[in-house]
């Protein structure tokens, strides 16, 4: 807006204010300037909604100067639609105007107590008096100066002007000064309290407007009002073991109701920070929605039904709970996971094919003096096969050449010397295969060159066999790292158990994700007998014996493991998360007036290290592996299962060949001989 246009607009408003009746009374230019200064001091709101149906047009125009005094602000007058006899409809319309305001946190509601329906508007506002909206009360019937605040306190006596409210009362004082006072109460039944917010003074000349003085001790309302003057907050905590009540602060039995013990101490620190007391109630569960009754039980039920202000036992962050409670801060960094000892490598892999697997480049001497060949192959197994084949071919060529040069008859020599190797591929391949398995040969070559090839082949394959055997021994003692996801866990041969707690039973039985549901249906739920929900000590003991996955809270499980396991048994522990939730959050009532100050208090506990200290005292971290390699893992039948299968398949194959040969010799060959004899007799 250009400077000339702005001056013309101000002049127009002044003329209209002078010509219209009633403009020089309560709502004058000082009120507009003071309210404008208040908006500037607050910084927000950007919108002003005025319920001033009893004002005339002159007063409204004068009050509109507020926008010129304070800057960029929208002003809206809510007019009653005629003199409707339906009072309820008029009240509903006023509330609907507030509810339709999507940016209500940027709105100030101005109410003149002189206007009809203002008392009903405040009475029907309910939670809107202390959530989001800012309220400014004035009473144009009070013309005496100074104006006492008792009149406003009487109007607010029964209203929920709670500790988070931003309700301003405008009081005119001497010398054209206007004081803004905030009114609130700590709880619904507590006395009303007042605090000076700002003071507007008109300048001596009156030409330069006025000056706003900030009277606040702290800029942030939740910090300024954090001291609750000994008010008792109601806290609900989950106790699953009655004996927990005797050990809430002595750090005994840390594995029982750990999350409640941690947050009981933090809640007491929080109450000290707020200058309040705490009254605790006990419940057995965190709270779940009952589809039959349509109500929440447990701790959430107490928060929903206004039995408790604080949820002193943090709970998981789930979508169905967001609508009924308020999550504030993460106070306990703990999660429930499947804990198990890594199974031996032989339980997930065939260790007999692993020693030379996944090697990209291998170089070896192909037994020809002065010639080195380097083969870049997929893995060493191909190199081993290549060594056997190439050595067999070289040996076969050498045998064939020496028989040709000597001009001997191989048939005669073989007949005369059964220990001499013939020049055929079958015998050479069989001898080289026996050499790779560290077995001797019944026949040997006769010439020096062929024996040299045989000797070098046996030497190379001896080193290969030694390396293979050493790798096998090492792999039999190695843990498997193949189980990394929930899908791997489901496909494994491990047995399963779950710590018998309320939340574990709820989340396992209500799982909908395919993998998690299949794990519960196939591994946890038993068609006959009880499900695999067992006691903590029993599940941890089964982890010790191996091949068992136990779902338990990390800190709780590791506390028992640290106290009961040997040092070497603490090695190889793995974790896989099952629950699709984040760490537990501290919760309070939905739309609680204590929200901001409780949140700030929890953040301060975290920033000052108190939260970390209590969690470190009560939660046990994963034990370190200090005894790895100190104990030899015995070899079982499962470790040599592939070798046993080879023996069984080989025995079966040999038996099959034997029966085939017997059948051929007794049946087929006899018939062939009879046919040959019959033809010879005919001839």
Secondary structure, 3 states (H helix, E strand, C coil): CCHHHHHHHHHHHHHHHHHCCCCCCCCCHHHHHHHHHHHHHHCCCCEEEEECCCCCHHHHHHHCCHHHHHCCCEEEECCCCCCCCCHHHHHHHHHHHHHCCCCHHHEEEEEECCCCCHHHHHHHHHHHHCCCCEEEEECCCCCCCCCCCHHHHHHCCCCCCCCCCEEEEEEECCCCCEEEEEEECCCCCCCCEEEEEEEEEECCCCCCCEEEEECCCCCCHHHHCCCCCCCEEEEEEECCCHHHHHCCCCCCCCCCCHHHHHHHHHHHHHHHHHCCEEEEEEECCCCCEECCCCEECHHHHHHHCCCCCEEEEEECCCHHHHCCEEEEECCCCCCEEEEEECCEHHHCCCHHHCCCCCCCCEEECCCCCCCCEEECCCCHHHHHHHHHHHHHHHHHHHHHHHHHHHCCCHHHHHHHCCCECCCCHHHHHHHHHHHHCCCCCCCECCCHHHHHHHHHHHHHHHHHHHHHHHHHHHHHCCECCCCCCHHHHHHCCCEEEEECCHHHHHHHHCCCCHHHHHHHHHHHCCCCCCCCEECHHHHHHHHHCCCEEEEEEHHHHHHHHHHHCCCHHHCCEEEEECCCCCCCEEEEECCCCCHHHHHHHHHHHHHCCHHHHHHHHHCCCCCCCCCCCCCCCCCCCCCCHHHHHHHHHHHHHHHHHHHHHHHHHHHHHHHHHHHHHHHHHHC
